[in-house]
Amino acid sequence: MTPTAVLSTFDIVAWLKDRALNDGEYLQPVKMHHLLFLAQAYYSVAYPGYKLAPATFVADEKGPIEPDVWRVFSSGRPYVENEPLPDRVEHFLDSIWRRFGAHSVDYLADLLKGQSPYRDAFDSAPSSEISLKSMIAFYGKAKKQKAIKPTGAPDVDDVLRPRTMRSASGKPVSVQRWNPRSMKKS
């Protein structure tokens, strides 16, 4: 079983809805699911061995959706006591929002429906589960395939914005998580 960064998908959804509201935007339900899907995929690529939330996505005709979230939010935002998100998760979601939040629901639907994790699941049978393994394989390959052919998915390094911290002198500096290359065993 894969550990998750947060205990409830509803905490992620609440953050996305609040962020949209703060930006003066109405977050359409389908767009929320697309952003949630992208967040889950990129989080698992950025932090190998972890899922963002305990969410399962299915290939619906609207695009990838999380069926439990879809049902609970179908009649509006329910009252749910939300837990505060860890700083790392908030920073990550902010990066997802900045990269994909300005796009229309139609743009995101076309983008995701053209990508293999969704397409393979939907072609096998509508409402089939989109495996986390296929999401990691597709979104993790973006960097390697950039030289060969575009996948339609930006590289994780292009999605995650660098953290800004202060140096000892107080000047702002951009920092990124250290990710050493793996060594081949001989």
Sequence and secondary structure as in RCSB ss.txt:
>XXXX:A:sequence
MTPTAVLSTFDIVAWLKDRALNDGEYLQPVKMHHLLFLAQAYYSVAYPGYKLAPATFVADEKGPIEPDVWRVFSS
GRPYVENEPLPDRVEHFLDSIWRRFGAHSVDYLADLLKGQSPYRDAFDSAPSSEISLKSMIAFYGKAKKQKAIKP
TGAPDVDDVLRPRTMRSASGKPVSVQRWNPRSMKKS
>XXXX:A:secstr
   BSSS HHHHHHHHHHHHHHTT    HHHHHHHHHHHHHHHHHHSTT BSSS  EEEETTEEE HHHHHHHTT
S          HHHHHHHHHHHHHHTTS HHHHHHHHHTSHHHHHHHHH TT EE HHHHHHHHHSHHHHTTT  
 SS  HHHHS  EEEE TTS EEEE           
